[in-house]
Amino acid sequence: MNDIASKLSLRTLIIDAGKRYYKLAFDKNFIQGRNTNEIAGVCLYIACRREKTPHLLIDFSDVLKVNVYKLGSIYLKLVQRLFLEVP
C-alpha cells in the first residue's frame, strides 16, 4: 500500500485511512480470492474520494497495471459490502 501511495504522492492521512478500509475489508472476508494489491489500491481510492483529492480510479489503474473496469468492479462491491457512502 505504501508503494502505491508513494507513486501517487498521497498524504499520510490518506494512507492511514486506506489501511483502515483494508482492515475492514479483511474483517468482512472481502479479500479472500482477490488480488491484495488491487484491494489495497481500491482502499486508497476510497480514502481519496472521502477526502476529495483529485486522484481518479484510472490513476490507480495505471500504477497497478490493471484494467480500470476491473478496479471499478472491486470498488463498487467493496463500497456495498462496507456500507460506505462515498461522494
C-alpha positions, 0 to 999 in steps of 0.5 A, spaced: 500 500 500 505 504 501 508 503 494 502 505 491 501 511 495 508 513 494 507 513 486 501 517 487 504 522 492 498 521 497 498 524 504 499 520 510 492 521 512 490 518 506 494 512 507 492 511 514 485 511 512 486 506 506 489 501 511 483 502 515 478 500 509 483 494 508 482 492 515 475 492 514 475 489 508 479 483 511 474 483 517 468 482 512 472 476 508 472 481 502 479 479 500 479 472 500 480 470 492 482 477 490 488 480 488 491 484 495 494 489 491 488 491 487 484 491 494 489 495 497 489 500 491 481 500 491 482 502 499 486 508 497 481 510 492 476 510 497 480 514 502 481 519 496 474 520 494 472 521 502 477 526 502 476 529 495 483 529 492 483 529 485 486 522 484 481 518 479 480 510 479 484 510 472 490 513 476 490 507 480 489 503 474 495 505 471 500 504 477 497 497 478 497 495 471 490 493 471 484 494 467 480 500 470 473 496 469 476 491 473 478 496 479 471 499 478 468 492 479 472 491 486 470 498 488 463 498 487 462 491 491 467 493 496 463 500 497 456 495 498 459 490 502 462 496 507 456 500 507 460 506 505 457 512 502 462 515 498 461 522 494 
